[in-house]
Amino acid sequence: MGLFQTAKDRLVESTAPAVLNETLMRPYGKITAMKIDSGEKMIRLEALLRGEKESITVDVLAYEIVQRDGQISFIAKKIKTSRDWITTLAEQELVDRPIVVPEQLSGWVKRLL
């Protein structure tokens, strides 16, 4: 991965958790750490879910970012978590289902296309 791509990944890593915590994650908890490798299409994040004492790790092992009708969506293709039951739930409810990227992040995500 080139230096420019790495810099873009680090910029999104530093911006995305705050925005996602105020939007998509608000009902569930908060992201405490994020690592992106856009060249390999992989994301690792740690999250502290509401009511839990320990963080979980979520590995998105493959993803796509698509733009349709002016909206940007994130599509997870393969997910593994540190909790088997959450992995099962994610496979059933998230894999291959578009998640609209919050408007605050869409500008940054477009640059990753």
Secondary structure, DSSP 8 states (H G I E B T S, - for coil): --HHHHHHHHHHHHHHHHHHHHTTTTTTEEEEEEEEETTTTEEEEEEEETT-SS-EEEEEEEEEEEEETTEEEEEEEEEEESSHHHHHHHHHHTTT--EE--HHHHHHHHTT-
